[in-house]
Every structure is written in C-alpha cells, then in structure tokens.
Amino acid sequence: SRQLGVAPPTVRRRLEALEHSLGTALFTRSPTGLAPTDAARELGAHAEAMAAAAAAFERAASGGPAEIAGTVRITASEVIGAEVLPAMLAALKEEHPKLRFEVVLSNYTQDLLRQEADIAVRMVRPVQAALVMKHVGVVKLGIFGHPDYIAAHGEPQSLADAANFTIIGPDRTLEESRAIAERLGAPAAKLLSFRTDSHLGQLAAIRAGVGLGICQVPLARRQPLLTRLLADQFEVDLPTWVVMHEDLARVPRIRATFDHLVASLTDYCRSSG
C-alpha cells in the first residue's frame, strides 16, 4: 500500500480481483498478515519481468528520440554507486540538465537483458551475448586504517600479524570471508572482530577508526585520508566494465551516459596506481 501510494482497501480489492481472474489463491490470510502461496511464488518471476518491462517502457518514453533527456537506470556495487558515481553523474547532469538518473546500489548482478537496468558497472566480466561492454581498467584494493587507530595500536608487520588487530570484514558473505581468511592466514571467526556484509558499512568503520579493513585505493585518498598498510604484501585487482544492452546504444541519453561513465571510470581506475 505504501509503495503504490494507495489505500489498503484498494490493494485488497485489486488482489482479490487478480485472484478471481486467475482462479487461484495468491496469499493466505492470518492475523499477522499475508503469506504468499506456492502459486504466488511461481508467478513471482513473471510478475517481476512484467514490472521490469513496464519500467523500461516508461524510461524509453521519458526522452525525445534525438535529445539527451529522460531517465537512465544505472546499477553498480554499493561502494561504486554511493562513493564514486554521484560526482560523475553530477558533472553529466550539469552538461545535460534534462537527464534523470535512477541508481541501484547492489552487489548482486542486475540482468540487462531483462531490462532491470540500462547501464551496469561491473567488477566481473559479463558473459551474456547482446551486450556492449567497455573494460575501463582495474580498481586496486589494499588494507587501510585511520591514522588515529594506527597511532593508538601501531601497524602490523606482516599479514599474519594483522590477526592481532581489529579487522573489519563481512558477516555472512562466506566466499568473501574465506578469501580474507586465506590471505591473512587465520580463521574468519577468529580474525574478523567487526562484521558487516555492507561494503559501505565496512568503509564507514575504517573511516571511523574502528580497525583495519580493505578499501579501494582511490577512495582511501579522499577525506578522511586513510593510511595504507602492507602494500607490498596485499593488493587485489578488481577489473571493471561498463555495460549496456546493444539495442540501447543508439538511444542518445543512454549512449551519452555510457560514454561519460567510461571516460570517468577510466580516470578513476588510473588513479588506483
């Protein structure tokens, strides 16, 4: 009801009309609310595809055929979407004021073929056909800490020594936890004493002086300035691509945004060095 901006009775009537049209129950009612039936779960993927197509239809109609105007939906990881893209998109909007942006912050891959987004910034090479992709470079990751934390606790002298410090890392993202544990040579359960699966949360904790953690090198050079540690022992490369569906390459607002992000993210990756 809140998401649709209509009254709860209206939502109830629409659900009942849909169930009547389909001839099947979609939800079971209880004093605690609604629970989807097996039929609803089966139909959910189709409903999501319809919603994505409707949203894409609305974006396609939002700008004229020849002008750089209208809505562009961009998906990127939490950190890139929150820390890197806003300044880039602000510069583009200054040049083309009629552009509007929808930015999806997610560490999960959005499906461009299903038109869940127009443009994606990805750290994994896309394998789907019918996509236009541009490799913009490599974002380097390192181990960083706030100067105040380092002044209070000192610096690790080796990766193994890092286990004696407060290490910031993932909570339930097992693959990421295992990778950190392997690199630092200690079980994740013992090693990580500040946990959150949000990469933005991890970055905020590093900046707050909670402990040491992994950060993109260019971000660490911004305020508050972070100190890199064990640079000769720990570095991870994140290859980065900007991607769009080939059918959108001829749409002026999509093409302009794609080209701008390619140029801007290329500069960002170069600043990793």
Disulfide bonds with the S-S distance in Angstrom:
none
